[in-house]
């Protein structure tokens, strides 16, 4: 099996991290398989790729303050950047000749850049399995419905994709109902459950010895890739400083690699004056931090939520609310189940954050895995194996269980 993975990555690291977890599992389950990742992630070379998997770096695109795509490099025109990305995508696909194409999140690709490849595959490589992966929540239903109509997304899925894998469960969020998906698109969906992110490699005692040697009680604050996490980091720092040297816990701020080096250095300079406070750009064993921490403050991106849930963390979620409300919806659905607390970013003052921490330190632990089904890797691997063998089967191997969202194998 030759698997080609497309991850547009206009903002943050969520899409590429999800892609690499899937690639690792699929290549691990198929020892003779090879993979190629196409990604626009700004720090693509900084990431770790599975064995037998290489990557092609696409020119990076980000979003401006109005939520519009713009080239990451100043002075470049978006049309020229997309044109170059498109040529790289088509060239890599022609050379690699994949048996399966995985597109993450965006059916037509960023600004439609995948469409020429999808059209060519339809004509010249119809046996290539084409799979679209979707996280549990995209955005507010009305916004997604409008976006789907404007971009022709549903028609792209009809014409070009054999399978749509949803990394979630309708018990939390049902895109068929919320987004009004028509029957011919809905029948391609498989609810795989959530992606497990529990690969902790460091003992909790070692993490606490590193970051909480005085009290043995660690509180961690994370902000995903970190591109928009500075306000949360500043508020946590100021709140902890106000507690004084006798604070009953120690605080770790993980800024993420996308926070500018200048702003990170300022945070670190301030932290150096506060006993018990550590600021790091990146923690390679973040799942172990979540396991070791007695309380976690984080945003509500898909990967972060999966990591916190797998660790069974007591958590306060401060979701991103712009340019889309995906995180706020996810956080709200989890809060309704009683497994997390949620705070609007506008209310995340230093005083409020520390109030939440002190209240949460002794709160009951949430249920294991926050009660979510972490079955996505097994389901995706089995489904892809079945679909490759069948070449576009009429019936999914894994049924959508409408009551609980838990996958059930068909006989």
Secondary structure, DSSP 8 states (H G I E B T S, - for coil): -EEEEEE--SSSSHHHHHHHHHHHHHHHH-TT-EEEEEE--TTGGGS---TTEEEEE---EEE-TTS-EEESSTT--HHHHHHHHHHHHHHHHHHH--SEEEEES-TT-GGGTTHHHHHHHHHH-TTSEEEEEEES--S-HHHHHHHHHHHTHHHHHHHH-SEEEEES-TTT--HHHHTT--HHHHTTEEE----------S-HHHHHHHH-TTTS-EEEEE-TT-TT-HHHHHHHHHHHHHH-TT-SSEEEEE--TTS-HHHHHHHHHHHTTSTTEEEES--TTHHHHHHH-SEEEE---HHHHHHHHHHT--EEE----SS--HHHHHHHHHHHTTS-EE--GGG--HHHHHHHHHHHTTS----GGGG----HHHHHHHHHHHHHHHTS-SS-SEE--TTT---EE--
